[in-house]
Amino acid sequence: MKKELELCPNRLVAYLNKPAEEFTKADIIKFIRENGIKMLNFRYAGGDGRLKTLNFVISSLKHLDDILTYGERVDGSSLFSFIEATSSDLYVLPRYKTAFVNPFEQVPTLDILCAYYTSEGKPLEGSPSQIVKKAHDVLKKKTGYSMEAMGELEYYLFSEVDAIYPIIEQKGYHESHPFSKWGAIRQEAMKVISEMGCHIKYGHAEVGNIINDDTEMVQHEIEFIPIAIEDAADELVLAKWAIREIAYKYNLEVTFAPKVMIGQAGSGLHVHMRLLKDKKNAIADRKGLTDVAKKLIAGLLDMAPSLTAFGNTVPTSYLRLVPHQEAPTRICWGERNRSVLVRIPLGWLGTEKLIYDANPNEPAEKRTSDLNRQTMEIRNADGSANVHQLIAGLAVAALHGFEMKNAVKFADGLHISGMEASAIKDLKDLPASCFDSAAELEKVRNVYEKDGIFPKGMISRIIKDLKSYEDGDLNNKIHGNYKLLKKLISEHIHCG
């Protein structure tokens, strides 16, 4: 086996002894024939961002070959609100590199993610995978930089209160069992998600511990490794599906909702990014952040109000974006400051010798400092996000930063250090409602529609859907109205 594949948990990679990126139709057929696979599932994200399914029973070798060669047709108007019913047929074609053994089916089943094509055989503009690909292609063509991303997926699990080891509210960060609950569920999810071909960095218990009457709500996080943005978006959608399946198996309720109770930690979907050229990280060197990084920051900050249209898509999103909850409220950036919108976390610069301090007996070795580990993190999005739209939007914002005049100066002017962002005057606020978010998207829609990345019909529909919540004066409506607040949270508990 190739050395770099030796510990890969993806069964297809291990069996075929080749990276997933090199899978061919013949490889998929070989694995199916030699491993007793009886069924095939096509998977694809719909316009709502959720994973959809088309099941096949494999009846013959020719049948299998036909499915993998020609794909199948689906009703696009039922999957995307911007497609008319009068001309709605679409093709879904399997992308072989995404194949994985379904971890939940009793009958041996292989799943493959698909791409959408029109009746003319062209990629469907506005489909989830296509907008990310188009955004990335344009970014690479115009700047010469490729973009990687990864998400921090936070969620709550609900269960009965444990009378023996009750949780301590807001004290769950990195806690261990039995003082934290359902770590075994998180670990099972990590195992399953990695076997599906996703790239997990780690998992842990998060801050949020809530006791509400006879219910414990315990927060967890699974964080991923930076990879090409097209793959990063797919992996987050797959991971959310897998976590829900595992929770359901154990009769537990799981939610990625931005807020489950006022005054308690909400769940975010922080996204880390980096820009690469010639496979080298371009956002940091030994002197620190580069001008390339500051151009990226400038683009993210300038487009931040409109990015909420993709990353904060329900009214309860704006109950999370409040001061003193480690969630951003104002447009600024800083190093290691969790109140800012864009944060620069530790990046292992100049830490080559720490291994020898922690391990005095470790033999010295020649090693090049791994600057590629430096990322920057945008912190406003939450579990309601339409993941593909969000990540495509971040790529558009990155390109915008390169095209801005005086981008580096603009970024420098919004840098803060050592202070709570909400305490600094003259910083612009993020939108306070879906209605406000829609208005911000309307102002700059031409930036997203440029180069045909986001279709005009899609942007119009997003604006319409956000405005339909009529939540422009949400804070006034819910003030002192616990019944309305509880209803609002309940309505959006399974968003995203």
C-alpha positions in Angstrom: 0.0 0.0 0.0 1.2 3.5 -0.7 2.6 5.0 2.5 0.4 8.1 2.4 -2.7 5.9 2.2 -1.7 3.5 5.0 -4.0 4.9 7.7 -6.8 6.2 5.5 -10.2 5.2 7.1 -12.1 5.4 3.7 -12.7 1.7 2.7 -12.5 2.5 -1.0 -9.2 4.2 -0.7 -7.8 1.4 1.3 -9.1 -1.3 -0.9 -8.2 0.3 -4.3 -4.9 1.6 -2.9 -5.3 5.0 -4.6 -6.4 8.5 -3.6 -10.1 9.2 -4.0 -9.2 12.0 -6.6 -8.0 9.2 -8.9 -11.1 7.0 -8.8 -12.5 5.9 -12.1 -15.8 4.2 -13.1 -13.9 0.9 -13.4 -12.6 1.4 -9.8 -16.2 1.9 -8.5 -17.4 -1.2 -10.3 -14.5 -3.3 -9.1 -15.2 -2.3 -5.5 -18.9 -3.0 -5.8 -18.4 -6.4 -7.4 -15.7 -7.6 -5.0 -17.3 -6.3 -1.8 -20.9 -7.5 -2.1 -22.5 -4.1 -2.6 -26.1 -4.5 -3.4 -27.4 -1.0 -3.6 -26.3 2.4 -4.8 -27.4 5.9 -3.5 -27.0 9.1 -5.4 -26.6 12.1 -3.0 -26.8 15.8 -3.8 -27.5 19.0 -1.9 -30.8 20.7 -2.7 -31.5 24.4 -2.8 -32.2 24.3 0.9 -28.6 23.0 1.5 -29.8 19.6 2.8 -28.6 16.3 1.4 -31.1 14.5 -0.9 -31.2 10.8 -1.9 -32.0 8.6 -4.9 -31.8 4.9 -4.2 -30.9 2.2 -6.8 -31.0 -1.6 -6.5 -28.2 -3.0 -8.6 -29.8 -5.5 -10.9 -26.9 -6.3 -13.3 -23.5 -5.3 -14.4 -24.9 -3.4 -17.3 -27.4 -1.7 -15.1 -24.6 -0.5 -12.8 -22.5 0.6 -15.7 -25.4 2.6 -17.1 -26.1 4.3 -13.8 -22.5 5.3 -13.3 -22.2 6.5 -16.9 -25.4 8.3 -17.6 -26.6 9.3 -14.1 -30.4 9.8 -13.7 -32.9 12.6 -14.2 -34.6 14.5 -11.3 -37.2 17.2 -10.9 -35.3 20.4 -10.5 -38.3 22.6 -9.6 -38.8 20.5 -6.5 -35.1 20.9 -5.5 -34.5 24.6 -6.4 -37.0 27.4 -6.0 -35.4 29.4 -8.9 -36.3 26.6 -11.4 -39.7 26.8 -13.1 -41.9 23.6 -13.2 -42.4 24.1 -17.0 -38.7 23.2 -17.7 -37.5 21.5 -14.7 -35.8 18.2 -15.7 -32.2 17.9 -14.6 -29.5 15.3 -14.8 -27.6 14.1 -11.8 -24.1 12.7 -12.6 -22.0 10.8 -10.0 -18.6 12.3 -9.0 -16.6 9.1 -8.5 -14.1 10.7 -6.1 -16.9 11.2 -3.5 -17.9 7.5 -3.2 -18.1 5.9 0.2 -19.7 2.9 1.9 -22.9 3.9 3.5 -22.4 3.5 7.3 -26.1 3.3 8.2 -27.8 0.9 5.7 -28.3 -2.8 6.7 -27.9 -3.8 3.0 -24.4 -3.1 1.8 -24.7 0.2 -0.1 -22.4 2.6 -1.8 -23.1 6.3 -1.9 -21.8 8.9 -4.4 -22.3 12.7 -4.5 -23.6 14.0 -7.7 -23.4 17.2 -9.9 -26.4 18.7 -11.6 -26.6 19.3 -15.4 -29.2 20.9 -17.5 -31.1 19.3 -20.4 -28.5 20.8 -22.7 -25.7 18.9 -20.8 -24.3 22.1 -19.1 -23.5 22.4 -15.4 -26.6 23.9 -13.6 -25.8 27.5 -12.8 -26.8 28.1 -9.1 -26.5 24.4 -8.1 -24.6 24.1 -4.8 -21.4 22.5 -6.1 -21.4 24.6 -9.3 -21.4 28.0 -7.5 -18.5 27.0 -5.3 -16.6 25.7 -8.3 -17.3 28.8 -10.4 -16.3 31.1 -7.5 -13.0 29.2 -7.0 -12.3 29.1 -10.7 -12.7 32.8 -11.1 -10.6 33.5 -8.0 -7.8 31.3 -9.3 -7.9 32.8 -12.8 -7.9 36.5 -11.6 -5.5 36.3 -8.7 -3.4 33.1 -9.2 -4.4 32.0 -5.7 -6.3 28.9 -4.7 -8.5 28.8 -1.6 -8.9 26.3 1.1 -11.4 26.2 3.9 -12.6 24.2 6.8 -15.5 24.5 9.2 -16.1 24.2 13.0 -19.4 22.4 13.2 -21.1 23.0 16.6 -24.3 21.3 17.7 -26.3 20.5 20.8 -27.6 17.1 22.0 -30.7 16.9 24.2 -31.3 14.2 26.8 -32.8 13.7 30.3 -30.9 15.3 33.2 -28.2 13.0 34.7 -28.8 13.0 38.5 -25.4 11.5 39.3 -23.1 13.9 37.4 -25.2 16.9 36.4 -23.6 19.3 34.0 -22.4 22.7 35.0 -23.9 25.5 32.9 -21.6 27.3 30.4 -18.6 25.1 31.7 -18.5 22.4 29.0 -15.4 23.4 27.1 -13.2 20.3 26.5 -14.9 18.6 29.5 -14.6 14.8 29.7 -17.2 12.2 30.6 -18.9 11.8 33.0 -19.0 15.6 33.5 -19.7 16.0 29.9 -22.3 13.9 28.1 -22.5 12.1 24.8 -18.9 12.2 23.9 -19.3 8.6 22.6 -21.9 9.9 20.1 -19.4 12.5 19.0 -16.7 9.9 18.6 -18.9 7.6 16.6 -19.8 10.5 14.4 -16.1 11.3 13.8 -15.4 7.7 12.9 -18.3 7.5 10.5 -17.6 10.9 8.9 -13.9 10.0 8.4 -14.9 6.7 6.8 -17.0 8.7 4.4 -13.8 10.4 3.1 -14.1 13.6 5.1 -11.0 15.2 6.7 -11.5 15.7 10.4 -9.0 17.6 12.6 -10.6 16.8 16.0 -13.7 16.8 18.2 -14.5 18.0 21.7 -17.1 19.1 24.1 -18.0 22.8 23.7 -18.8 25.5 26.2 -22.6 25.2 26.0 -24.1 23.2 28.9 -27.8 24.0 29.6 -30.2 22.6 32.1 -33.9 23.4 31.3 -36.4 21.7 33.6 -35.8 17.9 33.0 -33.6 18.3 29.9 -29.9 18.6 29.5 -28.5 20.3 26.4 -24.9 19.6 25.8 -22.8 21.2 23.1 -20.2 19.5 21.0 -17.9 20.5 18.1 -16.2 18.7 15.3 -13.6 20.6 13.4 -12.2 19.8 10.0 -8.9 20.2 8.1 -8.5 22.9 5.4 -9.0 21.5 1.9 -10.1 22.9 -1.4 -13.3 24.9 -0.9 -15.4 22.6 -3.2 -14.6 19.6 -1.1 -14.9 21.6 2.2 -18.5 22.5 1.4 -19.4 18.9 0.5 -17.9 17.6 3.7 -19.9 19.9 6.0 -23.1 18.8 4.4 -22.2 15.2 4.7 -21.2 15.6 8.3 -24.4 17.3 9.3 -26.4 14.4 7.8 -24.2 11.8 9.5 -24.5 13.5 13.0 -28.3 13.6 12.6 -28.5 9.9 11.6 -26.4 8.8 14.6 -28.3 10.9 17.1 -31.6 9.5 15.7 -30.2 6.0 16.1 -29.8 6.6 19.8 -33.2 8.4 20.1 -31.5 11.7 20.8 -32.4 15.1 19.4 -29.6 17.0 17.8 -29.7 20.6 16.6 -27.3 22.9 14.8 -29.6 25.9 15.4 -27.9 29.2 16.2 -29.7 29.6 19.5 -31.5 27.1 21.7 -31.9 29.4 24.8 -31.3 33.1 25.4 -28.4 33.8 27.7 -26.7 30.6 26.8 -23.9 29.8 24.2 -25.2 29.5 20.7 -23.9 27.3 18.0 -21.7 28.8 15.3 -20.2 27.6 12.0 -16.8 29.3 12.1 -15.0 28.9 8.8 -11.2 29.0 8.5 -9.5 30.0 5.3 -6.2 30.3 3.6 -4.9 31.2 0.2 -2.2 29.2 -1.5 0.1 29.7 -4.5 2.3 26.8 -5.7 1.0 24.8 -2.8 2.5 27.3 -0.3 0.4 29.3 2.2 0.4 32.9 1.1 -1.2 34.5 4.2 1.7 34.3 6.5 5.5 34.3 6.6 8.1 34.6 9.4 7.2 38.3 9.8 3.6 37.5 10.3 0.6 38.2 8.1 1.3 39.2 4.5 -0.4 41.8 2.4 -2.2 39.0 0.6 -3.8 38.1 4.0 -4.8 41.7 4.5 -6.5 41.8 1.1 -8.5 38.7 2.1 -9.4 40.3 5.4 -10.4 43.5 3.6 -12.7 41.6 1.3 -14.3 39.6 4.1 -14.9 42.7 6.2 -16.3 44.9 3.4 -18.7 42.1 2.3 -19.5 41.0 5.8 -23.0 42.5 6.1 -24.1 40.7 2.9 -22.4 37.4 3.7 -24.9 37.0 6.6 -27.5 36.4 3.9 -25.8 33.0 3.3 -24.5 32.3 6.8 -27.2 33.5 9.1 -30.5 32.6 7.4 -33.1 32.4 10.1 -34.4 35.0 12.7 -32.8 33.1 15.6 -29.4 33.7 14.0 -29.5 37.2 15.2 -30.2 36.2 18.8 -26.7 34.7 18.8 -24.9 37.7 17.3 -25.0 39.6 20.6 -22.1 41.0 22.8 -20.3 38.9 25.4 -21.3 35.5 23.9 -18.0 34.9 21.9 -20.0 35.8 18.8 -19.3 38.9 16.6 -21.5 41.9 16.5 -19.2 44.4 14.8 -17.1 44.5 11.7 -13.4 44.3 12.7 -10.5 41.8 13.0 -7.8 40.9 15.4 -5.4 38.2 16.6 -6.8 35.5 18.9 -9.7 37.9 20.0 -13.0 35.9 20.0 -15.2 39.0 19.9 -14.0 40.1 16.5 -15.6 39.1 13.2 -12.3 37.9 11.5 -9.9 36.2 13.9 -6.3 35.2 13.4 -5.7 32.1 15.5 -2.3 30.7 16.6 -0.5 29.4 13.6 2.6 27.6 14.9 5.0 30.2 13.6 8.4 29.8 15.3 7.4 26.8 17.4 9.7 24.2 15.8 11.5 23.5 19.1 8.5 23.1 21.4 8.6 19.3 20.7 12.0 19.0 22.4 10.9 21.0 25.4 7.9 18.8 25.9 9.9 15.7 25.1 13.5 16.0 26.2 14.4 12.6 24.8 13.1 13.2 21.3 16.0 13.0 18.8 16.6 16.1 16.8 15.5 16.1 13.1 15.7 18.5 10.2 12.3 19.9 9.6 10.9 22.8 7.7 8.6 25.0 9.6 5.0 24.3 8.5 3.7 27.8 7.7 0.8 26.2 5.9 -1.0 25.8 9.2 -1.8 29.5 9.6 -5.5 30.3 8.8 -7.9 33.1 9.3 -11.4 32.5 10.7 -14.7 34.3 10.0 -17.0 33.8 13.0 -20.5 35.1 12.1 -22.1 32.1 10.3 -24.1 29.4 12.2 -25.8 26.1 11.6 -28.6 27.7 9.6 -26.1 28.5 6.8 -26.5 27.3 3.3 -23.0 25.9 3.3 -22.3 26.0 -0.5 -23.6 29.5 -0.8 -21.6 30.6 2.2 -18.3 29.2 1.0 -18.9 30.5 -2.5 -19.6 33.9 -1.0 -16.4 33.8 1.0 -14.5 33.2 -2.3 -16.3 36.1 -3.9 -15.3 38.2 -0.9 -11.7 37.2 -1.3 -11.7 38.2 -4.9 -13.3 41.5 -3.9 -10.5 42.2 -1.5 -7.9 41.8 -4.3 -9.9 44.2 -6.4 -10.5 46.8 -3.7 -8.4 50.0 -3.9 -6.2 50.5 -0.8 -7.4 47.1 0.6 -4.4 46.8 3.0 -5.0 50.2 4.4 -8.7 49.4 4.8 -7.9 46.3 6.7 -5.3 48.0 8.9 -8.0 50.6 9.9 -10.3 47.8 11.2 -7.7 46.0 13.3 -8.3 45.9 17.0 -6.1 44.5 19.8 -6.9 43.5 23.3 -10.4 44.9 23.6 -14.0 43.7 23.3 -15.2 44.7 19.8 -18.5 45.9 21.2 -16.7 48.5 23.3 -15.1 50.3 20.4 -16.8 53.3 18.8 -17.1 53.9 15.1 -17.1 50.2 14.1 -20.0 49.2 11.8 -22.5 46.6 13.2 -23.5 43.4 11.5 -27.1 43.2 10.4 -29.6 42.6 13.3 -32.2 40.6 11.4 -32.8 38.6 8.2 -34.6 41.6 6.8 -31.5 43.8 7.3 -29.3 41.0 5.9 -31.5 40.9 2.7 -31.2 44.7 2.4 -27.4 44.4 2.6 -27.3 41.7 0.0 -29.5 43.8 -2.3 -26.9 46.7 -2.1 -24.0 44.6 -3.3 -25.7 41.8 -5.3 -23.7 42.9 -8.4 -20.5 41.7 -6.7 -21.9 38.2 -6.3 -23.5 38.1 -9.7 -20.3 39.3 -11.4 -18.7 36.7 -13.7 -21.9 34.6 -13.4 -21.0 33.1 -10.0 -24.4 33.6 -8.4 -27.3 33.7 -10.8 -29.5 36.7 -10.5 -32.6 34.6 -9.9 -30.9 32.9 -7.0 -29.9 36.2 -5.4 -33.5 37.5 -5.9 -34.9 34.4 -4.2 -32.6 34.6 -1.2 -33.5 38.2 -0.7 -37.2 37.4 -1.0 -37.0 34.5 1.5 -35.1 36.5 4.1 -37.5 39.4 3.9 -40.5 37.0 4.3 -39.6 36.5 7.9 -40.6 40.1 8.6 -38.2 40.2 11.5 -36.9 43.8 11.1 -38.0 44.8 14.6 -37.4 41.4 16.1 -35.8 42.7 19.3 -38.8 44.8 20.1 -41.2 42.0 19.4 -39.5 39.4 21.7 -38.6 41.8 24.5 -40.3 40.4 27.6 -42.4 38.0 25.4 -41.1 34.6 26.5 -43.9 32.7 24.7 -43.0 34.3 21.4 -39.3 33.7 21.9 -39.8 30.0 22.7 -42.0 29.6 19.6 -39.4 31.3 17.4 -36.6 29.0 18.7 -38.8 25.9 18.3 -39.7 26.9 14.7 -36.0 27.0 13.7 -34.6 24.2 15.9 -33.8 22.0 12.8 -32.6 24.7 10.4 -29.8 24.1 8.1 
